[in-house]
Amino acid sequence: MKRILVAIALAAFAVNASAATCAAQSADKKLVGAAKTSFLKKCEADAKASCDASAKEKKLSGAAQTSFVKKCVADAVGS
């Protein structure tokens, strides 16, 4: 039951992450300095967790998993 709830929560985050990148969200919130750095760090960590879960759902491993997670996190974080 816990796994299902975690999967639903991660899926919801993935939908939110795709709506706007971390960089765009920080700009919308008008964050600067340490607040922006902290927000981006947390956002990236959340994106990595979500991407790792997506990779597991797709049953990826090795280089395919690494490549998928790297691109997924880069897309979520933005520039």
C-alpha positions in Angstrom: 0.0 0.0 0.0 2.9 2.4 0.9 4.5 1.7 -2.5 1.3 2.7 -4.3 1.0 5.9 -2.4 4.7 6.8 -3.0 4.2 6.0 -6.8 1.2 8.3 -6.9 3.0 11.1 -5.1 6.0 10.8 -7.4 3.8 10.8 -10.5 2.0 13.9 -9.2 5.4 15.6 -8.7 6.5 14.5 -12.2 3.4 16.2 -13.7 4.2 19.4 -11.7 7.9 19.3 -12.6 7.1 19.0 -16.3 4.8 22.1 -16.0 7.6 24.4 -15.1 11.3 23.9 -14.5 12.9 24.5 -11.2 14.6 27.6 -12.6 11.3 29.0 -13.9 9.6 28.3 -10.5 12.4 30.1 -8.7 12.0 33.1 -11.0 8.2 33.1 -10.5 8.8 33.2 -6.8 11.4 35.9 -7.2 13.9 34.1 -5.2 17.5 35.4 -4.9 20.7 34.5 -3.1 20.6 31.7 -0.5 16.8 31.2 -0.8 17.2 30.5 -4.5 20.2 28.2 -4.0 18.3 26.3 -1.4 15.2 26.0 -3.5 17.1 24.8 -6.5 19.0 22.3 -4.5 15.8 20.8 -3.0 14.0 20.9 -6.4 16.9 19.1 -8.1 16.9 16.4 -5.3 13.1 16.0 -5.7 13.5 15.7 -9.5 16.2 13.1 -9.1 14.0 11.0 -6.8 11.1 11.2 -9.3 13.4 10.4 -12.2 14.9 7.4 -10.4 11.4 6.1 -9.7 10.4 6.5 -13.4 13.5 4.6 -14.4 12.6 1.8 -12.1 9.1 1.7 -13.5 10.5 1.5 -17.0 12.8 -1.3 -15.7 15.9 0.5 -16.9 19.4 -0.4 -15.6 23.0 0.4 -16.3 23.9 3.0 -18.9 20.3 3.3 -20.0 19.2 4.2 -16.5 22.0 6.6 -16.0 21.3 8.4 -19.3 17.6 8.5 -18.6 18.0 9.9 -15.1 20.5 12.5 -16.3 18.3 13.8 -19.1 15.2 13.7 -16.9 16.8 15.7 -14.1 18.3 18.2 -16.6 14.8 18.7 -18.1 13.2 19.2 -14.7 15.9 21.6 -13.4 16.1 23.8 -16.5 18.7 26.5 -16.9 
